[in-house]
């Protein structure tokens, strides 16, 4: 929905903050922004995270990289052969 809002004129930075920094502030979570010395929950995308064609490449929670393997990727790899 944030991507649709951008397509209809909302500034990109405002839309991105609406799905990151703003909810963190509303719920009193000390995350949602990147700051020196703060543990990071971070997703690295193949492109613009507000574009449907983008997908996560790497995910870090609390500064620890998470596995991208899941049931779907296991099935894909199993039947790809």
C-alpha positions in Angstrom: 0.0 0.0 0.0 2.9 2.3 0.6 4.0 1.8 -3.0 0.6 2.6 -4.2 0.6 5.8 -2.2 3.9 6.8 -3.8 2.4 6.1 -7.2 -0.4 8.5 -6.3 1.9 11.3 -5.2 3.0 10.6 -1.6 6.7 11.3 -1.3 8.8 8.1 -1.2 10.5 9.0 2.1 7.1 9.6 3.8 5.8 6.2 2.5 8.9 4.4 3.6 8.8 6.0 7.1 5.1 4.9 7.3 6.2 1.2 7.2 9.4 1.5 9.3 10.1 4.4 11.6 6.5 5.5 12.3 5.1 2.2 13.6 8.3 1.8 15.7 7.6 5.2 17.3 3.9 4.4 17.8 4.6 1.1 19.6 7.6 2.5 21.6 10.0 0.1 19.9 13.6 1.3 19.8 14.0 0.1 16.2 12.8 1.3 12.9 15.8 3.5 12.0 19.5 2.8 11.5 21.7 4.4 14.1 25.4 3.9 15.1 25.6 1.4 18.0 22.0 0.2 17.7 21.2 -3.4 16.9 19.7 -3.5 13.5 16.7 -5.2 12.0 17.5 -4.7 8.3 16.3 -6.1 5.0 18.5 -5.7 1.9 16.3 -5.7 -1.2 17.1 -6.4 -4.9 15.6 -3.0 -5.7 13.1 -0.5 -4.3 11.3 -2.1 -1.4 8.1 -0.4 -2.4 8.2 -2.1 -5.8 6.4 -5.4 -6.3 9.2 -6.7 -8.4 11.7 -6.4 -5.6 12.5 -9.2 -3.2 14.6 -9.5 0.0 18.2 -10.7 -0.6 19.4 -10.7 3.0 17.7 -10.2 6.3 19.3 -9.2 9.6 17.4 -9.3 13.0 19.2 -7.9 16.0 22.3 -7.6 13.8 22.3 -11.4 13.1 21.8 -12.6 9.5 18.8 -14.9 9.0 18.6 -17.9 6.7 16.6 -17.2 3.5 15.8 -20.9 3.3 12.1 -21.8 3.9 9.6 -24.5 2.9 9.0 -23.0 -0.5 12.7 -22.7 -1.4 13.3 -26.3 -0.3 10.5 -27.5 -2.5 11.8 -25.3 -5.4 15.2 -26.8 -5.1 13.9 -30.3 -4.7 11.8 -30.3 -7.8 14.2 -28.1 -9.9 16.4 -31.2 -10.5 
